[in-house]
Amino acid sequence: MRIWMNLTAVAVVLAVGGLRADDDKTRSGDKPRDDNKTRTDDKSRTDDKHHNDKAGDDKKFNDTHFVDHAYTDGQNEVMMNRMAVERSRNEDVRKFAMKMVEDHSKANTELTLLVSELRIAVPDKPLPEQEKDMRHLGSPDVKDFDKEFMDHMVMGHEKAVKLFEQGSKELKNERLKGFATKTLPTLREHLKMAKEVRDKVAKAGTGAGGDRGRNDK
């Protein structure tokens, strides 16, 4: 899908470029006063472009953005929490991780079936920032696994709640909006749990225990 979209974008650019070339040829025979008008029009178009670019940043969120992030975030959550089940020796962290694997696996299955029915293509690999986080947490250089893992869970669920809140309000596809609305309470509960476990880990100072868990295995 990504390749098809890129080729389409190139075709549009070439088509627009051809139209502009024709316009330039037409303008080449115009009188000076028309050239001045052309420069004024060009400035207006430039100003409009800056305005539209800014507006585009504000309106970056759309159905595709939601699906891409919800799908890859969900898959990434399952992989990260499976790693935590194996690596952590902290019982609270392990229980939390097992709960996340269970809940996110269910949500992932539901979303996968939904996008399949809607014929919406999804990324075939994690997004760059997700790959970076996974590599970091899986690295033997991490000295305080439980702390870093739970910090990531809090930040990740904060982003997820924000994404699904926006999705429940702004998604165009009603079935996607329904999925976002239905899943949002669970994500909010996950965020609450993540903060509680993070605070327990910080209080107990069990980071070294989590690292020993990896070495013992």
C-alpha positions as CSV (number, residue, x, y, z in Angstrom):
1,M,0.0,0.0,0.0
2,R,2.8,2.4,0.9
3,I,4.4,1.9,-2.5
4,W,1.1,2.4,-4.4
5,M,0.5,5.6,-2.4
6,N,4.0,6.9,-3.2
7,L,3.6,6.3,-6.9
8,T,0.3,8.0,-6.9
9,A,1.8,11.0,-5.1
10,V,4.6,11.1,-7.8
11,A,2.0,11.1,-10.5
12,V,0.1,13.9,-8.9
13,V,3.3,16.0,-8.6
14,L,4.2,15.4,-12.3
15,A,0.7,16.3,-13.4
16,V,0.7,19.5,-11.3
17,G,4.2,20.3,-12.6
18,G,2.9,19.9,-16.2
19,L,0.0,22.2,-15.6
20,R,2.4,24.8,-14.1
21,A,4.7,24.5,-17.0
22,D,1.8,25.2,-19.4
23,D,0.8,28.2,-17.2
24,D,4.4,29.6,-17.4
25,K,4.4,29.3,-21.2
26,T,1.2,31.2,-21.3
27,R,2.4,33.9,-19.0
28,S,5.7,34.4,-21.0
29,G,3.8,36.4,-23.6
30,D,1.9,38.6,-21.1
31,K,2.6,42.3,-20.6
32,P,4.7,43.6,-17.7
33,R,1.7,44.5,-15.7
34,D,0.5,40.9,-15.9
35,D,4.0,39.8,-14.7
36,N,3.5,41.9,-11.6
37,K,0.2,40.3,-11.1
38,T,1.8,36.9,-11.5
39,R,4.3,37.7,-8.8
40,T,1.5,38.9,-6.5
41,D,-0.4,35.7,-7.2
42,D,2.7,33.6,-6.6
43,K,3.3,35.4,-3.2
44,S,-0.4,34.7,-2.3
45,R,0.1,31.1,-3.2
46,T,3.2,30.9,-1.1
47,D,1.4,32.5,1.8
48,D,-1.4,30.1,1.3
49,K,1.0,27.2,1.3
50,H,2.6,28.2,4.6
51,H,-0.9,28.6,6.0
52,N,-2.0,25.2,4.7
53,D,1.2,23.5,5.9
54,K,0.5,24.8,9.4
55,A,-3.1,23.7,9.2
56,G,-1.9,20.4,7.9
57,D,0.2,19.9,11.0
58,D,-2.8,20.7,13.1
59,K,-4.9,18.2,11.1
60,K,-2.3,15.4,10.9
61,F,-4.6,13.0,12.7
62,N,-6.8,10.9,10.3
63,D,-8.1,7.4,10.0
64,T,-4.9,6.1,8.5
65,H,-2.8,7.7,11.2
66,F,-5.0,6.1,13.9
67,V,-4.9,2.6,12.3
68,D,-1.1,2.7,11.8
69,H,-0.4,3.7,15.4
70,A,-3.1,1.6,17.1
71,Y,-2.1,-1.5,15.2
72,T,1.7,-1.2,15.6
73,D,1.4,0.0,19.2
74,G,-0.8,-3.0,20.0
75,Q,1.6,-5.5,18.5
76,N,4.5,-3.8,20.1
77,E,2.8,-3.9,23.6
78,V,2.4,-7.7,23.4
79,M,6.1,-8.2,22.4
80,M,7.4,-5.9,25.1
81,N,5.3,-7.4,27.9
82,R,6.2,-10.9,26.9
83,M,9.8,-9.9,27.3
84,A,9.0,-8.4,30.7
85,V,7.4,-11.7,31.8
86,E,10.6,-13.5,30.9
87,R,13.1,-10.9,32.2
88,S,11.6,-9.4,35.3
89,R,11.8,-11.0,38.8
90,N,9.4,-8.5,40.3
91,E,6.0,-10.1,40.9
92,D,4.0,-6.9,40.4
93,V,5.7,-6.2,37.1
94,R,5.2,-9.8,35.9
95,K,1.5,-9.8,36.8
96,F,1.1,-6.4,35.0
97,A,2.9,-7.7,31.9
98,M,0.8,-10.9,31.8
99,K,-2.4,-8.8,32.0
100,M,-1.2,-6.5,29.2
101,V,-0.4,-9.5,27.0
102,E,-3.9,-10.8,27.5
103,D,-5.8,-7.5,27.0
104,H,-3.7,-6.2,24.1
105,S,-3.8,-9.6,22.3
106,K,-7.6,-9.4,22.4
107,A,-7.7,-5.8,21.1
108,N,-5.2,-6.7,18.4
109,T,-7.3,-9.5,17.2
110,E,-10.4,-7.3,17.1
111,L,-8.6,-4.5,15.2
112,T,-7.0,-6.9,12.8
113,L,-10.4,-8.4,11.9
114,L,-11.9,-4.9,11.6
115,V,-9.2,-3.5,9.2
116,S,-9.4,-6.7,7.2
117,E,-13.1,-6.3,6.7
118,L,-12.7,-2.6,5.9
119,R,-9.8,-3.5,3.5
120,I,-7.4,-1.1,5.2
121,A,-3.7,-1.9,4.8
122,V,-1.6,-1.8,7.9
123,P,2.2,-1.5,8.4
124,D,4.1,-4.8,8.2
125,K,6.7,-3.8,10.8
126,P,6.9,-1.6,13.9
127,L,7.3,2.2,13.5
128,P,10.8,3.5,13.9
129,E,10.3,4.8,17.4
130,Q,8.8,1.5,18.4
131,E,11.8,-0.4,17.1
132,K,14.1,1.9,19.0
133,D,12.3,1.3,22.3
134,M,12.2,-2.5,21.8
135,R,16.0,-2.6,21.0
136,H,16.7,-0.5,24.1
137,L,14.7,-2.5,26.5
138,G,16.1,-5.8,25.1
139,S,19.6,-4.6,25.4
140,P,21.9,-6.2,28.1
141,D,23.1,-2.6,28.8
142,V,19.8,-1.9,30.6
143,K,20.8,-2.0,34.3
144,D,17.4,-1.2,35.8
145,F,15.0,-3.2,33.6
146,D,11.9,-3.0,35.8
147,K,12.1,0.8,36.3
148,E,12.7,1.5,32.6
149,F,10.1,-0.9,31.5
150,M,7.4,0.5,33.8
151,D,8.4,4.1,32.8
152,H,7.9,3.1,29.2
153,M,4.5,1.5,30.0
154,V,3.3,4.7,31.6
155,M,4.5,6.9,28.7
156,G,3.2,4.4,26.1
157,H,-0.3,4.2,27.7
158,E,-0.5,8.0,28.1
159,K,0.1,8.2,24.3
160,A,-2.4,5.4,23.6
161,V,-5.1,7.1,25.7
162,K,-4.5,10.4,23.9
163,L,-4.7,8.6,20.5
164,F,-7.9,6.7,21.3
165,E,-9.5,9.8,22.9
166,Q,-8.9,11.7,19.7
167,G,-10.0,8.7,17.7
168,S,-13.3,8.4,19.6
169,K,-14.1,12.0,18.6
170,E,-12.5,12.5,15.1
171,L,-12.4,9.3,13.2
172,K,-14.4,9.4,10.0
173,N,-15.1,5.6,9.8
174,E,-17.8,4.8,12.3
175,R,-16.6,1.3,12.9
176,L,-13.1,2.5,13.7
177,K,-14.6,5.2,15.9
178,G,-16.6,2.5,17.7
179,F,-13.5,0.4,18.3
180,A,-11.6,3.5,19.7
181,T,-14.6,4.3,22.0
182,K,-14.9,0.7,23.2
183,T,-11.2,0.2,23.9
184,L,-10.5,3.6,25.6
185,P,-11.8,2.6,29.1
186,T,-9.4,-0.4,29.1
187,L,-6.5,1.8,28.1
188,R,-7.3,4.2,30.9
189,E,-7.4,1.4,33.3
190,H,-4.0,0.1,32.0
191,L,-2.5,3.6,32.5
192,K,-3.7,3.6,36.1
193,M,-2.3,0.2,36.7
194,A,1.0,1.1,35.0
195,K,1.4,4.2,37.3
196,E,0.7,2.1,40.4
197,V,3.2,-0.6,39.5
198,R,5.8,2.0,38.5
199,D,5.5,3.6,41.9
200,K,5.8,0.3,43.7
201,V,9.0,-0.5,41.7
202,A,10.5,2.9,42.5
203,K,9.7,2.5,46.2
204,A,11.1,-1.0,46.4
205,G,14.1,-0.3,44.3
206,T,13.9,-3.6,42.5
207,G,15.7,-2.6,39.2
208,A,18.7,-4.8,39.9
209,G,16.4,-7.7,40.6
210,G,14.9,-7.4,37.2
211,D,18.4,-7.5,35.6
212,R,19.3,-10.5,37.7
213,G,16.2,-12.2,36.3
214,R,17.7,-12.1,32.8
215,N,21.1,-13.3,33.9
216,D,19.7,-16.2,36.0
217,K,18.0,-17.5,32.9
